[in-house]
């Protein structure tokens, strides 16, 4: 019974946090402006805390509605962004230098964040219920 409750609680927590993150991201996407950006530079970032891991980074540039140019970073642990490739970014109209890649299921990290993690949460919830029912 204790295992079932633990699985249920962990599943609910994972699902709730991922749902809150998705809601926050969707609200931001609806308020922020979108622009086309181009990857101008790529590199690999190795964190000093764990040099055995790395993050692929693409530096992008875009122009806001006023025509001013800004830059930002797209990070991905799965693939290296291609220099010259175009992506959609969203930026805060009150502070256009604050930007991030727009949500897209074409990015592996979006699948992980918005699909895989909530499914894991649901699976833990279901597992917790099953353990409680059959123990």
Secondary structure, DSSP 4 states (H G I P E B T S, - for coil): -HHHHHHHHHHHHHHHHHHHHHHHHHHHHHHSEEEEEEEEEEEEE--TT-TT--EEEEEEEEE-TTS-EEEEEEEESS-PPPTT-EEEEEEETTEEEEEEEPP-TTSHHHHIIIIIHHHHHHHHHHHHHHHHHT-
